[in-house]
Amino acid sequence: MTISTNYTQARMNFARLLDRITQDREVVIIERRGQEEVAMIAASELASLTETAYLLRSPANAERLLSALGKAIKNEGDTLSIDDLKLEVGLD
């Protein structure tokens, strides 16, 4: 759910808004008279969105990831133990 408020109300309720953003994962849109609106989200949400955008930026990587996701949803493919996966990616 998105919360819309204006600058004055946001300033008056700033601590409560920050709590809703971080605890309830709400997005807050602050409307500013004569200026572009601003969105506030939790820093961890921004990091997640940024990482997802980075991973999907390459069409080849996006195709590979979406294909893997599709297989996982359909419960297709091989399963690996944690130890086997570490060996496969060189983390032993």
CORKA-V249113 format. One record per run of one state. SS is the DSSP state (H for helix, E for strand, C for the rest). FROM is the first residue (numbers start at 0). TO is the last residue. Records with the same first field share a line. If there is no record, write none. Layout:
BEGIN
SS=FROM-TO + FROM-TO
END
This chain:
BEGIN
C=0-0 + 12-12 + 23-25 + 32-33 + 40-41 + 57-57 + 73-80 + 89-91
E=1-5 + 26-31 + 34-39
H=6-11 + 13-22 + 42-56 + 58-72 + 81-88
END
